[in-house]
Amino acid sequence: MEEHQKAGLAEFEEVQYEVQDRLFRPKMQPALREYMTKLRAVAFLEIKAGWEDTGAAPGKNTAWSDPAS
């Protein structure tokens, strides 16, 4: 046995953070994604060949180019 839960309803203090997470996550995720996209749009990022930029900002070219040439 790894975990034991007592019978009945849990006290609010025991589940307070889980309740907050379930309430705020649907609103927080899109706002966080928008903020991260804004940061990535102005950041200096170069993704080397063989890697994929899965979080790329729309219209931002992150292809690798050698700065020495």
Backbone as CSV, one residue per row, in Angstrom:
resi,resn,N_x,N_y,N_z,CA_x,CA_y,CA_z,C_x,C_y,C_z
1,MET,0.843,-1.152,0.000,0.000,0.000,0.000,0.903,1.235,0.000
2,GLU,0.673,2.139,-0.921,1.486,3.340,-1.028,0.793,4.568,-0.445
3,GLU,-0.517,4.557,-0.470,-1.246,5.749,-0.062,-2.548,5.349,0.613
4,HIS,-2.945,6.101,1.599,-4.202,5.831,2.272,-5.000,7.123,2.351
5,GLN,-6.257,7.067,1.950,-7.131,8.237,2.016,-8.260,7.932,2.983
6,LYS,-8.581,8.903,3.803,-9.652,8.671,4.758,-11.011,8.763,4.061
7,ALA,-11.982,8.098,4.602,-13.317,8.049,4.021,-14.028,9.385,4.216
8,GLY,-14.966,9.665,3.330,-15.761,10.885,3.457,-15.187,12.030,2.642
9,LEU,-15.767,13.199,2.825,-15.326,14.384,2.105,-14.060,14.957,2.729
10,ALA,-13.203,15.455,1.877,-11.957,16.065,2.353,-12.239,17.475,2.876
11,GLU,-11.416,17.904,3.795,-11.500,19.271,4.290,-11.034,20.220,3.181
12,PHE,-11.586,21.431,3.165,-11.230,22.392,2.132,-9.729,22.663,2.120
13,GLU,-9.117,22.779,3.278,-7.697,23.068,3.359,-6.857,21.981,2.678
14,GLU,-7.356,20.759,2.657,-6.631,19.648,2.038,-6.679,19.706,0.521
15,VAL,-7.716,20.287,-0.035,-7.875,20.304,-1.491,-7.880,21.711,-2.072
16,GLN,-7.550,22.693,-1.271,-7.611,24.091,-1.684,-6.803,24.352,-2.953
17,TYR,-5.566,23.866,-3.026,-4.709,24.145,-4.179,-5.173,23.391,-5.420
18,GLU,-5.744,22.228,-5.250,-6.289,21.489,-6.382,-7.499,22.226,-6.959
19,VAL,-8.352,22.768,-6.099,-9.517,23.535,-6.538,-9.063,24.785,-7.286
20,GLN,-8.087,25.499,-6.730,-7.581,26.698,-7.399,-7.012,26.354,-8.767
21,ASP,-6.257,25.275,-8.859,-5.669,24.858,-10.125,-6.747,24.573,-11.164
22,ARG,-7.779,23.873,-10.768,-8.851,23.535,-11.711,-9.642,24.765,-12.151
23,LEU,-9.747,25.766,-11.287,-10.468,26.987,-11.640,-9.649,27.909,-12.538
24,PHE,-8.373,28.050,-12.249,-7.554,29.042,-12.944,-6.830,28.528,-14.172
25,ARG,-6.560,27.234,-14.266,-5.786,26.699,-15.402,-6.406,27.011,-16.759
26,PRO,-7.716,26.856,-16.969,-8.271,27.155,-18.298,-8.067,28.613,-18.733
27,LYS,-8.027,29.540,-17.794,-7.805,30.944,-18.136,-6.315,31.269,-18.211
28,MET,-5.525,30.606,-17.391,-4.109,30.919,-17.307,-3.327,30.377,-18.505
29,GLN,-3.658,29.205,-18.997,-2.895,28.587,-20.084,-2.863,29.458,-21.346
30,PRO,-4.013,29.950,-21.857,-3.952,30.799,-23.058,-3.190,32.102,-22.809
31,ALA,-3.333,32.703,-21.648,-2.622,33.941,-21.337,-1.117,33.688,-21.259
32,LEU,-0.722,32.578,-20.681,0.687,32.227,-20.595,1.259,31.968,-21.985
33,ARG,0.525,31.263,-22.824,0.980,30.988,-24.194,1.157,32.292,-24.973
34,GLU,0.236,33.236,-24.828,0.329,34.527,-25.510,1.566,35.302,-25.031
35,TYR,1.804,35.304,-23.729,2.961,35.996,-23.162,4.265,35.372,-23.661
36,MET,4.349,34.062,-23.666,5.555,33.375,-24.139,5.794,33.636,-25.619
37,THR,4.724,33.705,-26.410,4.858,34.003,-27.838,5.416,35.410,-28.033
38,LYS,4.962,36.375,-27.236,5.497,37.736,-27.322,6.986,37.755,-26.976
39,LEU,7.385,37.028,-25.935,8.795,36.965,-25.562,9.639,36.339,-26.662
40,ARG,9.136,35.274,-27.260,9.887,34.587,-28.313,10.001,35.436,-29.569
41,ALA,9.027,36.319,-29.823,9.052,37.169,-31.012,10.211,38.170,-30.956
42,VAL,10.604,38.595,-29.778,11.684,39.577,-29.655,12.999,38.953,-29.210
43,ALA,13.023,37.670,-28.935,14.235,36.999,-28.467,15.147,36.639,-29.634
44,PHE,16.438,36.521,-29.356,17.405,36.050,-30.335,17.489,34.539,-30.203
45,LEU,16.845,33.841,-31.108,16.833,32.382,-31.094,17.258,31.857,-32.450
46,GLU,18.132,30.884,-32.439,18.490,30.193,-33.662,18.460,28.703,-33.365
47,ILE,17.652,27.988,-34.115,17.488,26.554,-33.922,18.342,25.836,-34.966
48,LYS,19.271,25.034,-34.505,20.173,24.335,-35.415,19.438,23.232,-36.170
49,ALA,20.026,22.848,-37.313,19.461,21.798,-38.158,19.301,20.514,-37.360
50,GLY,18.207,19.811,-37.581,17.935,18.573,-36.879,17.032,18.767,-35.678
51,TRP,16.806,19.998,-35.288,15.934,20.308,-34.158,14.708,21.046,-34.669
52,GLU,13.604,20.884,-33.980,12.360,21.520,-34.386,11.935,22.506,-33.302
53,ASP,11.566,23.713,-33.731,11.115,24.741,-32.794,9.600,24.617,-32.650
54,THR,9.159,23.840,-31.676,7.729,23.578,-31.518,6.975,24.750,-30.907
55,GLY,7.686,25.700,-30.313,7.022,26.848,-29.702,7.287,28.138,-30.446
56,ALA,7.610,28.042,-31.734,7.974,29.220,-32.518,6.833,30.230,-32.589
57,ALA,7.218,31.508,-32.549,6.243,32.578,-32.731,5.885,32.654,-34.214
58,PRO,4.620,32.902,-34.540,4.231,32.984,-35.953,5.028,34.066,-36.688
59,GLY,5.573,33.700,-37.855,6.316,34.648,-38.681,7.754,34.871,-38.246
60,LYS,8.216,34.210,-37.215,9.584,34.387,-36.707,10.456,33.291,-37.288
61,ASN,11.523,33.687,-37.997,12.444,32.728,-38.592,13.528,32.399,-37.569
62,THR,13.585,31.154,-37.131,14.584,30.736,-36.157,15.576,29.746,-36.765
63,ALA,15.659,29.709,-38.086,16.596,28.808,-38.750,18.029,29.222,-38.426
64,TRP,18.925,28.253,-38.294,20.313,28.524,-37.939,21.036,29.188,-39.097
65,SER,21.754,30.249,-38.800,22.666,30.880,-39.748,23.951,31.202,-38.981
66,ASP,25.084,30.869,-39.541,26.370,31.043,-38.852,26.681,32.524,-38.702
67,PRO,26.782,33.045,-37.476,27.045,34.470,-37.292,28.443,34.885,-37.751
68,ALA,29.363,33.931,-37.904,30.701,34.257,-38.337,30.784,34.522,-39.841
69,SER,29.778,34.085,-40.582,29.853,34.293,-42.041,29.003,35.436,-42.506
